Amino acid sequence: MWARAIEQAVEQTKRNIERFGDQFPHVSADGKHYVLNPNTDWTDGFWTGMLWLCYEYTGEKAFRDAAVRTVDSFRQRLQVGTNLDHHDIGFLYSLSSKAGWIVEKDVEARQLTLQAADALMKRWREKPRLIQAWGRENDPENGGRIIIDCMMNLPLLYWAAEQTGDEKYREAAGIHAEKSRRFLVRGDDSSYHTFYFDPATGEAVRGGTHQGYRDGSTWTRGQAWGIYGFALAYRGLGRPEFLETSKRMAKYFIDRIPEDHVVYWDFDVPQVPESKRDSSASAIAACGMLELAGHLGQDDPLKADLMEAVTQSISSLAQNYTPDLDSDEEGLIRRGSYSVRTGLSPDDYTIWGDYYYLEALMRLEKGIPGYWYSR
């Protein structure tokens, strides 16, 4: 059912290897062509993850060689410390070197990934008991700040604990995940994008947003990160409250999917024709729902709802949001939004949207779940 969509995505990715060269795609700025960088942005692991997925699907050497070249770039990046003052080290290295270990059992890739996990652990702040999202330690704005995106960076630490037997990784990840569950997820199962704590005492200050419609709204990509991130927390930590949180967030998301099954950028914006979508949020949520469904028994009534929502969303993306192969567009799914609030690529291609769309297709067609945990 999904093979045609995968093959189109694989062909587009193959074309992009030559287009991108040694650069990494981030977002488009014209709705067609990716803005490239020399492995300096938080999103660069997603391109490598796509290359590994395409290699697993096709076995073609071109994808493997391109993926390995990018892993070499990530090795250099970690050695130099280029733009690593953030928690997205998990995004960067789970989908690059950890993927290389999962696919090929490359021992050098494994060692690089463990070094990346140690780099992420440097963001642990003992006084507030959290992993600081952005900025340097003692940053006056961000010193006690967490964001829901971090739930998808924590799998790097679950993996490191599994590989080394050192529970410090899992302990820090578990404390951060529990804090995220308590303070980022609201009583009605919606979510804050970000939450502030006093960096000296750990006292809760307030919830807010950086990319959502307003502080009290629900940014759809953040809700999607939560669905997937808490399902992975359940896998990595085995604590039932994380599974329950993922279920609650998924129900909230499903209940608010619009008629064409691709969400707007925030659940609280007016749903009018000129409102921006976020196709990446739908792709992330689909992967999260597939992960969640895998933890539920056949008698759980949510399981069928999850699979229906995934099928409808990915079908809509494949049928209505993908470019023709004879166009000069470089992305896989149109109408992603990076930051509508700040006017940054509000209706463009996003490399993370492309990655999660391909991961969802691979999960559906081949049962290949990406690179968040060992297989």
Stockholm file with secondary structure:
# STOCKHOLM 1.0

chainA/1-375         MWARAIEQAVEQTKRNIERFGDQFPHVSADGKHYVLNPNTDWTDGFWTGMLWLCYEYTGEKAFRDAAVRTVDSFRQRLQVGTNLDHHDIGFLYSLSSKAGWIVEKDVEARQLTLQAADALMKRWREKPRLIQAWGRENDPENGGRIIIDCMMNLPLLYWAAEQTGDEKYREAAGIHAEKSRRFLVRGDDSSYHTFYFDPATGEAVRGGTHQGYRDGSTWTRGQAWGIYGFALAYRGLGRPEFLETSKRMAKYFIDRIPEDHVVYWDFDVPQVPESKRDSSASAIAACGMLELAGHLGQDDPLKADLMEAVTQSISSLAQNYTPDLDSDEEGLIRRGSYSVRTGLSPDDYTIWGDYYYLEALMRLEKGIPGYWYSR
#=GR chainA/1-375 SS CCHHHHHHHHHHHHHHHHHHTTCEEEEESSSSSEEEESSCSTTHHHHHHHHHHHHHHHCCHHHHHHHHHHHHHHHHHHHHTTTCCBTTHHHHHHTTHHHHHHHHCCHHHHHHHHHHHHHHHTTEETTTTEECCBSSTTCTTTTTEEEGGGGGTTHHHHHHHHHHCCTHHHHHHHHHHHHHHHHTBCTTSCBCSEEEECTTTCCEEEEECSSSSSTTSCBHHHHHHHHHHHHHHHHHHCCHHHHHHHHHHHHHHHTTCCTTSCCBSBTTSCCCTTSCBCHHHHHHHHHHHHHHHHTSCTTCHHHHHHHHHHHHHHHHHHHHSCCCTTSSCCCSSSCBCSBTTTTBSTTBCBHHHHHHHHHHHHHHHHCCCCSSSCC
#=GC SS_cons         CCHHHHHHHHHHHHHHHHHHTTCEEEEESSSSSEEEESSCSTTHHHHHHHHHHHHHHHCCHHHHHHHHHHHHHHHHHHHHTTTCCBTTHHHHHHTTHHHHHHHHCCHHHHHHHHHHHHHHHTTEETTTTEECCBSSTTCTTTTTEEEGGGGGTTHHHHHHHHHHCCTHHHHHHHHHHHHHHHHTBCTTSCBCSEEEECTTTCCEEEEECSSSSSTTSCBHHHHHHHHHHHHHHHHHHCCHHHHHHHHHHHHHHHTTCCTTSCCBSBTTSCCCTTSCBCHHHHHHHHHHHHHHHHTSCTTCHHHHHHHHHHHHHHHHHHHHSCCCTTSSCCCSSSCBCSBTTTTBSTTBCBHHHHHHHHHHHHHHHHCCCCSSSCC
//
